[in-house]
């Protein structure tokens, strides 16, 4: 009897060693942004190039105790590229937060007052801030959600709007990650 292997089955077997190891944390954002072991010679950022990168964050977790996975993607980006030897001096990173994700930037006190839970994003925001990530918040989203500007984590910079932050950052040479 002749055995037939599908492309999917072959790829599953080949990739098993990569995923069997499981994700690891750090080295830039030590407690967030897990990444899987990376394949050698994978298409990557150029080591001798300066990058300015921005991400748009508008989604939030399903529950008030959930970390924001989109914010954690910034940590993942930094950890992943540090693990491939990219010097973090060559990456400037900015998050533009608006919409439903606005609540994820509240200070612990403000979050707990509103949701009766500590903000699950505080430690992550702190580590991203220490890693040099700029975090911009849309003032229009904050006002629409009836949050006071003084209710946000001190690492956050209030922008006129998310649109304004995107336009200015693009003018300053930031490239938007399109998801």
Residue frames as qw, qx, qy, qz and C-alpha x, y, z in Angstrom:
[[0.000, 0.891, 0.454, 0.000, 0.00, 0.00, 0.00],
 [0.424, 0.391, 0.000, 0.816, 1.42, 3.37, -1.03],
 [0.286, -0.683, -0.440, 0.508, 1.44, 6.14, 1.63],
 [0.250, 0.683, 0.241, 0.643, 0.63, 9.68, 0.62],
 [0.382, -0.458, -0.365, 0.715, 1.84, 12.60, 2.73],
 [0.150, 0.909, 0.337, 0.195, 0.14, 15.95, 2.46],
 [0.345, 0.570, -0.193, 0.721, 2.10, 19.17, 2.49],
 [0.465, -0.699, 0.104, -0.534, 0.43, 20.07, 5.79],
 [0.938, -0.346, -0.022, 0.028, 1.53, 16.80, 7.41],
 [0.765, 0.250, -0.134, 0.578, 5.11, 17.25, 6.22],
 [0.074, 0.660, -0.151, 0.733, 5.22, 20.85, 7.46],
 [0.692, -0.635, 0.017, -0.343, 3.79, 19.79, 10.81],
 [0.942, -0.184, -0.055, 0.276, 6.55, 17.22, 11.29],
 [0.576, 0.417, -0.103, 0.696, 9.30, 19.59, 10.13],
 [0.093, -0.674, 0.106, -0.725, 8.15, 22.43, 12.39],
 [0.778, -0.519, -0.351, -0.055, 7.68, 20.29, 15.51],
 [0.680, -0.142, -0.300, 0.654, 11.14, 20.98, 16.94],
 [0.103, 0.389, -0.002, 0.915, 10.56, 24.73, 16.61],
 [0.505, -0.514, -0.129, -0.681, 7.29, 24.72, 18.53],
 [0.804, -0.280, -0.513, 0.110, 8.15, 21.91, 20.93],
 [0.449, 0.088, -0.414, 0.787, 10.49, 24.24, 22.84],
 [0.210, -0.799, -0.540, 0.157, 7.65, 26.64, 23.69],
 [0.181, 0.870, 0.047, 0.457, 7.79, 30.43, 23.91],
 [0.611, -0.234, -0.327, 0.682, 10.37, 32.35, 25.92],
 [0.096, -0.965, -0.235, 0.063, 10.33, 35.82, 27.46],
 [0.344, -0.792, 0.237, 0.445, 12.79, 38.70, 27.19],
 [0.603, -0.183, -0.345, 0.695, 15.41, 39.92, 26.74],
 [0.076, 0.357, 0.050, 0.930, 14.10, 43.48, 26.27],
 [0.582, -0.373, 0.063, -0.720, 10.70, 43.27, 27.95],
 [0.034, 0.326, -0.914, 0.239, 11.45, 40.63, 30.54],
 [0.308, 0.136, 0.831, -0.443, 7.97, 39.56, 31.66],
 [0.588, 0.583, 0.337, -0.449, 5.88, 40.09, 28.52],
 [0.497, 0.701, -0.341, -0.382, 5.97, 39.41, 24.80],
 [0.709, -0.235, 0.658, 0.098, 6.75, 35.70, 24.59],
 [0.532, 0.613, -0.423, -0.403, 8.35, 34.49, 21.37],
 [0.983, 0.018, 0.183, 0.015, 9.03, 31.06, 19.97],
 [0.560, -0.391, 0.487, 0.544, 12.53, 30.00, 18.97],
 [0.439, 0.770, -0.095, -0.454, 13.40, 31.59, 15.66],
 [0.911, 0.274, 0.217, 0.218, 14.61, 29.81, 12.53],
 [0.472, -0.452, 0.325, 0.684, 18.15, 30.54, 11.42],
 [0.201, -0.051, 0.538, 0.817, 18.51, 32.79, 8.39],
 [0.169, 0.713, 0.678, -0.060, 14.89, 33.91, 8.50],
 [0.212, 0.624, 0.236, 0.714, 14.07, 37.13, 6.64],
 [0.470, -0.607, -0.418, 0.486, 14.74, 39.83, 9.22],
 [0.012, 0.995, 0.008, -0.096, 15.42, 43.49, 9.83],
 [0.661, 0.532, -0.258, 0.462, 18.81, 44.68, 8.59],
 [0.686, -0.454, -0.324, 0.466, 21.26, 44.91, 11.47],
 [0.412, -0.130, 0.017, 0.902, 22.80, 48.22, 10.34],
 [0.077, -0.495, -0.445, -0.742, 19.54, 50.14, 9.80],
 [0.106, 0.088, 0.507, -0.851, 17.67, 52.53, 12.08],
 [0.193, -0.436, -0.796, -0.372, 13.95, 51.70, 12.34],
 [0.270, 0.013, 0.352, -0.896, 11.03, 53.79, 13.56],
 [0.251, -0.245, -0.900, -0.260, 7.98, 51.60, 14.04],
 [0.380, -0.077, 0.334, -0.859, 4.44, 52.34, 15.19],
 [0.134, -0.265, -0.949, -0.111, 1.42, 50.21, 15.97],
 [0.440, -0.298, -0.107, -0.840, -2.25, 51.12, 16.20],
 [0.160, -0.139, -0.927, 0.308, -4.03, 49.63, 19.22],
 [0.429, -0.206, -0.082, -0.876, -7.81, 49.88, 19.39],
 [0.771, -0.237, -0.527, -0.268, -8.90, 46.45, 20.64],
 [0.315, -0.521, 0.602, -0.517, -9.01, 45.25, 24.21],
 [0.062, 0.049, -0.992, 0.102, -9.45, 41.93, 25.96],
 [0.418, -0.415, -0.680, -0.437, -12.84, 40.32, 26.42],
 [0.605, -0.660, -0.436, 0.091, -12.74, 40.69, 30.19],
 [0.115, -0.957, 0.145, -0.223, -11.49, 43.50, 32.46],
 [0.684, -0.595, 0.404, 0.121, -8.85, 41.18, 33.93],
 [0.857, 0.330, 0.249, 0.308, -7.33, 40.40, 30.48],
 [0.352, -0.505, 0.303, 0.728, -4.02, 41.87, 29.36],
 [0.537, 0.745, -0.009, -0.395, -4.21, 43.72, 26.07],
 [0.843, 0.043, 0.432, 0.319, -2.69, 41.34, 23.52],
 [0.507, 0.786, 0.122, 0.331, -2.13, 44.15, 21.01],
 [0.190, -0.919, 0.315, -0.140, -0.05, 46.10, 23.52],
 [0.766, -0.396, 0.490, 0.124, 1.86, 42.91, 24.28],
 [0.807, 0.495, 0.210, 0.243, 2.66, 42.63, 20.58],
 [0.164, 0.925, -0.272, 0.209, 4.99, 45.61, 21.01],
 [0.542, -0.614, 0.570, -0.064, 6.92, 43.62, 23.63],
 [0.885, 0.138, 0.434, 0.102, 6.92, 40.61, 21.32],
 [0.585, 0.789, -0.022, 0.189, 8.34, 42.70, 18.45],
 [0.061, -0.866, 0.458, -0.191, 11.18, 44.02, 20.61],
 [0.700, -0.398, 0.589, -0.066, 12.00, 40.64, 22.19],
 [0.883, 0.358, 0.296, 0.068, 11.87, 38.83, 18.86],
 [0.541, 0.793, -0.136, 0.246, 14.29, 41.18, 17.15],
 [0.282, -0.786, 0.522, -0.171, 16.67, 41.41, 20.10],
 [0.835, -0.182, 0.518, -0.016, 16.89, 37.62, 19.98],
 [0.816, 0.494, 0.197, 0.228, 18.03, 37.83, 16.35],
 [0.649, -0.141, 0.052, 0.746, 20.83, 40.24, 17.22],
 [0.141, 0.750, 0.260, 0.592, 19.17, 43.52, 16.26],
 [0.311, -0.045, -0.416, 0.853, 20.57, 46.28, 18.49],
 [0.081, -0.751, -0.641, 0.139, 17.69, 47.93, 20.35],
 [0.169, -0.559, 0.043, 0.811, 19.43, 51.27, 19.78],
 [0.027, -0.053, 0.644, 0.763, 18.29, 50.80, 16.16],
 [0.185, -0.510, -0.781, -0.309, 14.57, 50.56, 16.97],
 [0.183, 0.012, 0.313, -0.932, 12.31, 53.39, 18.06],
 [0.163, -0.361, -0.899, -0.185, 8.81, 52.13, 18.84],
 [0.265, -0.020, 0.219, -0.939, 5.50, 53.93, 19.38],
 [0.013, 0.423, 0.906, -0.006, 2.02, 52.73, 20.28],
 [0.266, -0.125, -0.094, -0.951, -1.06, 54.76, 19.36],
 [0.049, -0.290, -0.926, 0.234, -3.97, 53.71, 21.56],
 [0.360, -0.012, -0.054, -0.931, -7.64, 54.62, 21.03],
 [0.662, -0.144, -0.526, -0.514, -11.16, 53.21, 21.03],
 [0.859, -0.414, -0.232, -0.193, -11.94, 50.30, 23.32],
 [0.787, 0.045, -0.356, 0.502, -8.26, 49.93, 24.30],
 [0.018, -0.721, 0.153, -0.675, -8.31, 53.37, 25.97],
 [0.737, -0.610, 0.034, -0.288, -9.22, 51.80, 29.32],
 [0.942, -0.031, -0.157, 0.295, -6.07, 49.67, 29.21],
 [0.466, 0.424, -0.227, 0.743, -3.91, 52.74, 29.83],
 [0.459, -0.789, -0.091, -0.398, -5.70, 53.85, 33.00],
 [0.007, 0.527, -0.697, 0.485, -3.67, 54.14, 36.19],
 [0.304, -0.119, -0.928, 0.181, -4.15, 51.35, 38.70],
 [0.100, 0.268, 0.564, -0.775, -6.27, 53.59, 40.91],
 [0.460, 0.277, -0.132, -0.833, -8.58, 54.72, 38.10],
 [0.484, 0.088, -0.800, -0.344, -8.93, 51.19, 36.69],
 [0.221, -0.170, -0.896, 0.346, -9.77, 49.68, 40.05],
 [0.229, 0.272, 0.371, -0.858, -12.28, 52.45, 40.82],
 [0.547, 0.279, -0.272, -0.741, -14.13, 51.73, 37.58],
 [0.720, 0.175, -0.601, -0.299, -13.75, 47.97, 37.15],
 [0.762, -0.509, 0.277, -0.290, -13.09, 46.66, 40.69],
 [0.951, 0.064, 0.085, 0.290, -9.99, 44.92, 39.36],
 [0.354, -0.668, 0.318, 0.572, -6.36, 46.03, 39.20],
 [0.557, 0.725, -0.226, -0.337, -5.24, 47.07, 35.71],
 [0.928, -0.064, 0.319, 0.179, -3.69, 43.92, 34.21],
 [0.663, 0.644, 0.060, 0.378, -1.64, 46.10, 31.82],
 [0.249, -0.957, 0.147, -0.017, 0.21, 48.28, 34.33],
 [0.672, -0.480, 0.467, 0.316, 3.35, 46.15, 34.67],
 [0.684, 0.360, 0.472, 0.424, 3.51, 45.67, 30.89],
 [0.203, 0.940, 0.130, 0.242, 3.15, 49.43, 30.26],
 [0.437, -0.846, 0.281, 0.122, 5.91, 50.05, 32.81],
 [0.724, -0.203, 0.524, 0.401, 8.29, 47.58, 31.15],
 [0.551, 0.622, 0.391, 0.397, 7.52, 48.96, 27.68],
 [0.041, -0.994, 0.010, -0.096, 8.16, 52.48, 28.96],
 [0.570, -0.664, 0.419, 0.243, 11.51, 51.37, 30.44],
 [0.701, 0.110, 0.554, 0.435, 12.35, 49.83, 27.04],
 [0.133, -0.301, 0.261, 0.908, 11.81, 53.25, 25.44],
 [0.087, 0.482, 0.777, 0.395, 8.42, 52.62, 23.83],
 [0.154, 0.020, 0.086, -0.984, 6.43, 55.83, 23.38],
 [0.021, 0.464, 0.885, -0.025, 2.75, 55.40, 24.23],
 [0.149, -0.031, -0.114, -0.982, 0.26, 57.88, 22.78],
 [0.129, 0.457, 0.843, -0.253, -3.40, 58.03, 23.77],
 [0.000, 0.470, 0.509, 0.721, -6.19, 59.58, 21.72],
 [0.076, 0.076, 0.448, -0.888, -7.72, 62.41, 23.76],
 [0.540, -0.027, -0.282, -0.792, -10.95, 62.05, 21.79],
 [0.655, -0.136, -0.737, -0.095, -11.34, 58.41, 22.82],
 [0.289, -0.104, -0.673, 0.673, -10.58, 59.32, 26.44],
 [0.262, 0.054, 0.172, -0.948, -13.20, 62.08, 26.43],
 [0.622, -0.055, -0.505, -0.596, -15.78, 59.91, 24.64],
 [0.639, -0.167, -0.741, 0.116, -15.28, 57.19, 27.27],
 [0.429, -0.824, -0.084, -0.360, -15.61, 59.87, 29.99],
 [0.807, -0.245, -0.198, 0.500, -12.09, 59.36, 31.37],
 [0.135, -0.976, 0.095, 0.142, -10.25, 62.31, 32.85],
 [0.613, 0.665, -0.365, 0.220, -6.83, 62.96, 31.34],
 [0.153, -0.649, 0.622, -0.410, -5.36, 62.72, 34.84],
 [0.880, -0.182, 0.307, -0.314, -6.63, 59.12, 35.18],
 [0.881, 0.422, -0.211, 0.029, -3.99, 57.63, 32.89],
 [0.867, -0.241, 0.022, 0.435, -0.68, 55.97, 33.60],
 [0.156, -0.876, 0.163, 0.425, 2.12, 58.56, 33.79],
 [0.484, -0.198, 0.656, 0.545, 3.96, 56.78, 30.94],
 [0.394, 0.609, 0.651, 0.224, 1.18, 57.84, 28.55],
 [0.091, -0.216, 0.144, 0.961, 1.33, 60.95, 26.35],
 [0.397, 0.643, 0.572, -0.321, -2.08, 62.40, 25.51],
 [0.243, 0.032, 0.541, 0.804, -2.36, 63.22, 21.78],
 [0.385, 0.181, -0.038, -0.904, -4.96, 65.46, 20.14],
 [0.884, 0.165, 0.087, -0.429, -6.23, 62.31, 18.46],
 [0.788, -0.115, 0.562, 0.225, -5.03, 58.91, 17.28],
 [0.640, 0.689, 0.256, 0.225, -5.22, 60.27, 13.74],
 [0.028, 0.968, -0.233, 0.094, -3.00, 63.19, 14.71],
 [0.591, -0.572, 0.559, 0.106, -0.45, 60.89, 16.32],
 [0.808, 0.224, 0.491, 0.238, -0.35, 58.68, 13.21],
 [0.471, 0.852, 0.093, 0.207, 0.12, 61.62, 10.86],
 [0.153, -0.916, 0.364, -0.063, 2.87, 63.17, 12.96],
 [0.698, -0.389, 0.586, 0.132, 4.71, 59.90, 13.53],
 [0.778, 0.431, 0.387, 0.243, 4.55, 59.07, 9.81],
 [0.281, 0.938, -0.081, 0.184, 5.95, 62.52, 9.02],
 [0.354, -0.784, 0.507, -0.055, 8.73, 61.79, 11.52],
 [0.358, 0.494, -0.775, -0.164, 9.59, 58.60, 9.61],
 [0.488, -0.118, 0.794, -0.343, 7.71, 55.95, 11.61],
 [0.391, 0.067, -0.768, -0.503, 6.44, 52.95, 9.66],
 [0.685, -0.154, 0.283, -0.653, 3.06, 51.60, 10.69],
 [0.092, -0.044, 0.994, 0.033, 2.77, 47.87, 11.30],
 [0.417, -0.069, -0.373, -0.826, -0.51, 47.23, 9.44],
 [0.643, -0.343, -0.643, -0.235, -2.28, 45.02, 12.01]]
